[in-house]
Amino acid sequence: MQSGIFAIATVGEFKLYIGELSQLQPRWQEIVEQLREGLYPDPRLQQAWREDRRRRQFTFYTALEIAGDDSILGRQNFFTDLKTLAQQRSPRPLEPLDASFDPNEAQKFAR
């Protein structure tokens, strides 16, 4: 069951989108594995991990809060997750989400 609550991991000074609360454990395990192996695709986050891997925490947000914060790394995955959640909730086909997605539209999914 989806909670509509989304996890953000802070590593050093960077915020990284992880996923909807029900996805936290498997997604975080995959990300940590990439970071430990030095294979994470974002070099800024990889460097922050190398320098201060112990300084990390999780915070939790609603869809509207994440949609309005463009400082979050991996935010494109958030929009993909929103589309998936909406399709699971709605029997009708949805319009594709793209980079021009209006953050105010996230209110529809914050129920």
C-alpha distance (Angstrom), angle and dihedral (degrees) to the residues before:
residue distance angle dihedral
M1 . . .
Q2 3.80 . .
S3 3.78 117.5 .
G4 3.80 99.6 -165.5
I5 3.80 87.2 -126.3
F6 3.80 116.7 119.1
A7 3.82 129.2 -155.9
I8 3.78 124.8 -132.1
A9 3.81 120.9 -171.7
T10 3.78 117.7 -151.1
V11 3.79 114.1 -151.5
G12 3.78 112.4 -180.0
E13 3.78 104.2 -43.5
F14 3.82 96.0 -25.5
K15 3.81 127.8 97.5
L16 3.80 115.6 -148.8
Y17 3.79 125.4 -167.1
I18 3.81 110.2 -127.4
G19 3.78 104.6 171.9
E20 3.75 148.2 -104.4
L21 3.78 111.8 -27.3
S22 3.81 93.2 -103.2
Q23 3.85 88.8 57.1
L24 3.80 96.5 49.2
Q25 3.80 101.5 100.2
P26 3.82 100.9 47.2
R27 3.80 94.9 39.5
W28 3.81 94.6 46.6
Q29 3.81 91.4 49.1
E30 3.80 90.3 53.7
I31 3.81 92.8 47.8
V32 3.82 93.5 47.6
E33 3.79 89.9 50.9
Q34 3.81 90.7 53.3
L35 3.81 91.6 47.0
R36 3.81 93.4 48.1
E37 3.79 90.7 50.6
G38 3.82 92.5 46.3
L39 3.80 91.2 -117.6
Y40 3.80 102.6 115.6
P41 3.83 107.9 131.2
D42 3.83 96.3 -133.5
P43 3.83 108.6 73.4
R44 3.83 92.8 -161.6
L45 3.78 92.6 58.6
Q46 3.80 91.8 41.3
Q47 3.81 89.8 54.6
A48 3.82 92.2 47.4
W49 3.82 88.5 51.6
R50 3.80 91.6 51.6
E51 3.78 92.7 48.5
D52 3.79 101.2 41.8
R53 3.79 112.9 5.1
R54 3.80 92.1 154.3
R55 3.79 92.6 59.6
R56 3.77 98.7 79.1
Q57 3.76 135.2 118.5
F58 3.77 142.0 169.4
T59 3.77 124.8 -120.4
F60 3.78 127.0 -178.5
Y61 3.78 129.4 -136.2
T62 3.77 143.4 175.5
A63 3.80 121.2 -112.8
L64 3.80 91.8 -103.1
E65 3.81 92.7 54.4
I66 3.80 93.0 51.5
A67 3.80 94.5 43.5
G68 3.79 89.7 57.7
D69 3.83 97.4 47.7
D70 3.79 112.0 80.4
S71 3.82 92.4 176.6
I72 3.82 90.7 77.7
L73 3.80 113.1 104.8
G74 3.80 114.5 -134.4
R75 3.79 92.7 24.2
Q76 3.82 90.4 143.1
N77 3.83 85.9 69.6
F78 3.80 88.2 56.2
F79 3.81 91.2 58.4
T80 3.81 90.0 48.2
D81 3.81 89.7 50.8
L82 3.81 90.8 49.0
K83 3.78 90.4 53.7
T84 3.81 91.0 49.9
L85 3.81 92.4 47.9
A86 3.80 91.3 48.5
Q87 3.80 91.9 50.7
Q88 3.79 90.1 51.0
R89 3.81 90.5 52.0
S90 3.80 98.3 41.0
P91 3.81 128.4 60.4
R92 3.84 91.2 -158.6
P93 3.82 124.0 82.1
L94 3.80 115.1 -100.2
E95 3.78 131.3 -139.6
P96 3.82 113.4 -105.6
L97 3.82 115.9 -97.9
D98 3.76 117.6 -127.3
A99 3.80 140.6 170.3
S100 3.80 90.2 -76.2
F101 3.81 91.0 63.1
D102 3.81 108.4 141.5
P103 3.84 111.2 -126.5
N104 3.80 88.3 -141.9
E105 3.80 87.2 65.7
A106 3.82 88.1 67.5
Q107 3.80 87.7 74.2
K108 3.81 87.7 75.9
F109 3.81 89.6 62.2
A110 3.81 97.9 41.7
R111 3.82 93.2 82.5
